Amino acid sequence: MEQYDSIVIGAGPAGLFCAIHVGIPGSRVLVLEKKDEPGNKLLLSGTGQCNITHAGEMRDFLPHYGDHGKWIKPALFSFTNRALLAFFEERGLPMQAGENGKVFPKTRQSSDVLAVLLAECKKKEVEVRCSEPVTGITRQNGGFEIVTSRAVYHSAIVVISTGGASYPKTGSTGDGYRLSESLGQPVTETAPALTPLLIRNFPFAALAGISFEEMPFTVWRAGKKVGEYRGDVLFTHLGVSGPGILNASRYIRPDDVLRLSFVGAMKREEFTADLTRRVQENRTWQVGTILAGYPIPERLNRKLLKISDIPDDLKCNHFSAEQRTRLVTNCTEFPMTVTAPGGYAVAMVTQGGVALEGVNMKSMESKVVPSLYFAGEVLDIDGDTGGYNLQAAFSTGYLAAEGIRKRFAERGSLSGK
Ligand SMILES: Cc1cc2nc3c(=O)[nH]c(=O)nc-3n(C[C@H](O)[C@H](O)[C@H](O)COP(=O)(O)OP(=O)(O)OC[C@H]3O[C@@H](n4cnc5c(N)ncnc54)[C@H](O)[C@@H]3O)c2cc1C
């Protein structure tokens, strides 16, 4: 049986960053990765460009983790976005803030981010073994016995950083939840998050690809408004996506009704008054020509007229009050019923996971199983789009390493070598 001081399960950003920072001279650190290569999800992130963090102030990060911002605060402040940028810049990979404060490597290549992490692992003599899924962990002799598809290891410390259950092809298939539960660690219910929404009888399938900047939309459940949002929205073949929808998806359930506004910030009453004035001033024009005066994409404009049962050639002097009401509703509060949020296959992250109450969030050590640590998306933390999830992975990975270093300092060598 091979003996290690620390074994990190999962070579994603959280696991690699933790392994790099454990950094106790002479201690043996092993990262076990299930897939043939490390960092598969990191490579996909930001459509391969890696939106690594956000340029905002650290305190402004907290609301981007839903109700769990206060839990992740110690990790975020222990290793901030500025520290993350400095880490990569010092290793020859400068970063750049793009639109909306999203930060990317200047090269816009996720593979460059992964290359820095792997080079650092090498420098710190961290072993990374791929194609070696961990199938079981048990408590043994004050440490842990870790069983993989190939071998059995013993380690004083174990870090579970196996990611969530979304995009399973990248290797994150929820193993961390099962491994944690097998050790008695509480895990909350999980669900796909940051996911596109499938819409019942989606009427705009032919307009897939059209996107709207900063679109206001509301969410209704059983006739009551339960949410009000604003963000970029994209039509897909089966429904809606885009950062605004992805971020709101954690609050949206099947059968909820979305009401989208295609006329920007203009409220229903304001749009009604404006449309009425334009119609009255241009009695001989077609209604479609009036509608074209608003910033609605032309193809959508025609579709909205059709759905509102207004003939293409209808002149303003024949535009009835009922037709106007229908058109106003469809332009300012277009209703769409959600069939379901997209599943794990398309969700960017997982909500739920290792329950935060069971973890000391100042060290990332389990409160239930001493010497067991957690980092990254396996925890019940999920952030908005914009770099918040990768920052969470790096910050929790760093804090777990700090927790482990303190433990070593208190107790000396833990492996009994
Ligand atoms: C398409 C896509 C784009 C994204 N873009 C962004 C973005 O631009 N910015 C952002 O902030 N976030 C983004 N995210 C989210 C972000 O990538 C994740 O939150 C982040 O990768 C989580 O890091 P992690 O290390 O916790 O887990 P992961 O990156 O999922 O890594 C976990 C690793 O553990 C391994 N593993 C699992 N089970 C076992 C086992 N039993 N034994 C051994 N190894 C195991 C997996 O194979 C995997 O390599 C994106 C996600 C997706 C799917």
The ligand as a Tripos MOL2 file, in Angstrom:
@<TRIPOS>MOLECULE
LIG
   53    58     1     0     0
SMALL
NO_CHARGES

@<TRIPOS>ATOM
      1 C1        -19.2510   24.3590  -20.3590 C.3       1 LIG1
      2 C2        -18.8320   25.0090  -19.0600 C.ar      1 LIG1
      3 C3        -18.2840   26.2630  -19.0770 C.ar      1 LIG1
      4 C4        -17.9170   26.8780  -17.8640 C.ar      1 LIG1
      5 N1        -17.3590   28.1210  -17.9180 N.ar      1 LIG1
      6 C5        -17.0050   28.7300  -16.7630 C.ar      1 LIG1
      7 C6        -16.3750   29.9920  -16.7910 C.ar      1 LIG1
      8 O1        -16.0480   30.5440  -17.8440 O.2       1 LIG1
      9 N2        -16.0960   30.5880  -15.5820 N.ar      1 LIG1
     10 C7        -16.3880   29.9850  -14.3890 C.ar      1 LIG1
     11 O2        -16.1370   30.5720  -13.3370 O.2       1 LIG1
     12 N3        -16.9250   28.7440  -14.3470 N.ar      1 LIG1
     13 C8        -17.2300   28.1020  -15.5010 C.ar      1 LIG1
     14 N4        -17.7720   26.8520  -15.4450 N.ar      1 LIG1
     15 C9        -17.8800   26.1720  -14.1550 C.3       1 LIG1
     16 C10       -16.4900   25.7140  -13.6870 C.3       1 LIG1
     17 O3        -15.8120   25.1050  -14.7750 O.3       1 LIG1
     18 C11       -16.6020   24.7090  -12.5310 C.3       1 LIG1
     19 O4        -17.3530   25.2880  -11.4930 O.3       1 LIG1
     20 C12       -15.2050   24.3320  -12.0170 C.3       1 LIG1
     21 O5        -14.5050   23.6090  -13.0140 O.3       1 LIG1
     22 C13       -15.2950   23.4790  -10.7650 C.3       1 LIG1
     23 O6        -14.0030   23.1020  -10.3990 O.3       1 LIG1
     24 P1        -13.7490   21.8080   -9.5140 P.3       1 LIG1
     25 O7        -12.2800   21.6310   -9.4820 O.co2     1 LIG1
     26 O8        -14.4940   21.9110   -8.2450 O.co2     1 LIG1
     27 O9        -14.4360   20.6110  -10.3050 O.3       1 LIG1
     28 P2        -14.1440   20.0320  -11.7720 P.3       1 LIG1
     29 O10       -13.5440   21.0500  -12.6380 O.co2     1 LIG1
     30 O11       -15.4210   19.3950  -12.1900 O.co2     1 LIG1
     31 O12       -13.0440   18.9220  -11.5070 O.3       1 LIG1
     32 C14       -13.3190   17.7560  -10.7750 C.3       1 LIG1
     33 C15       -12.4060   16.6560  -11.2300 C.3       1 LIG1
     34 O13       -12.6070   15.5160  -10.3930 O.3       1 LIG1
     35 C16       -12.5420   14.3510  -11.1920 C.3       1 LIG1
     36 N5        -13.2300   13.2450  -10.5260 N.ar      1 LIG1
     37 C17       -14.5630   13.0950  -10.3350 C.ar      1 LIG1
     38 N6        -14.8120   11.9450   -9.6860 N.ar      1 LIG1
     39 C18       -13.6080   11.3640   -9.4450 C.ar      1 LIG1
     40 C19       -13.2180   10.1530   -8.8050 C.ar      1 LIG1
     41 N7        -14.0970    9.2890   -8.3050 N.pl3     1 LIG1
     42 N8        -11.8860    9.8640   -8.7430 N.ar      1 LIG1
     43 C20       -10.9520   10.7230   -9.2650 C.ar      1 LIG1
     44 N9        -11.2820   11.8650   -9.8900 N.ar      1 LIG1
     45 C21       -12.6000   12.1890   -9.9600 C.ar      1 LIG1
     46 C22       -13.2000   14.7750  -12.4870 C.3       1 LIG1
     47 O14       -12.8500   13.9160  -13.5570 O.3       1 LIG1
     48 C23       -12.6950   16.1860  -12.6450 C.3       1 LIG1
     49 O15       -11.5100   16.2390  -13.3960 O.3       1 LIG1
     50 C24       -18.1210   26.2010  -16.6370 C.ar      1 LIG1
     51 C25       -18.6520   24.9290  -16.6430 C.ar      1 LIG1
     52 C26       -19.0060   24.3200  -17.8270 C.ar      1 LIG1
     53 C27       -19.5590   22.9230  -17.8180 C.3       1 LIG1
@<TRIPOS>BOND
     1     1     2 1
     2     2     3 ar
     3     2    52 ar
     4     3     4 ar
     5     4     5 ar
     6     4    50 ar
     7     5     6 ar
     8     6     7 ar
     9     6    13 1
    10     7     8 2
    11     7     9 ar
    12     9    10 ar
    13    10    11 2
    14    10    12 ar
    15    12    13 ar
    16    13    14 ar
    17    14    15 1
    18    14    50 ar
    19    15    16 1
    20    16    17 1
    21    16    18 1
    22    18    19 1
    23    18    20 1
    24    20    21 1
    25    20    22 1
    26    22    23 1
    27    23    24 1
    28    24    25 2
    29    24    26 1
    30    24    27 1
    31    27    28 1
    32    28    29 2
    33    28    30 1
    34    28    31 1
    35    31    32 1
    36    32    33 1
    37    33    34 1
    38    33    48 1
    39    34    35 1
    40    35    36 1
    41    35    46 1
    42    36    37 ar
    43    36    45 ar
    44    37    38 ar
    45    38    39 ar
    46    39    40 ar
    47    39    45 ar
    48    40    41 1
    49    40    42 ar
    50    42    43 ar
    51    43    44 ar
    52    44    45 ar
    53    46    47 1
    54    46    48 1
    55    48    49 1
    56    50    51 ar
    57    51    52 ar
    58    52    53 1
@<TRIPOS>SUBSTRUCTURE
     1 LIG1         1 GROUP 0 **** ****
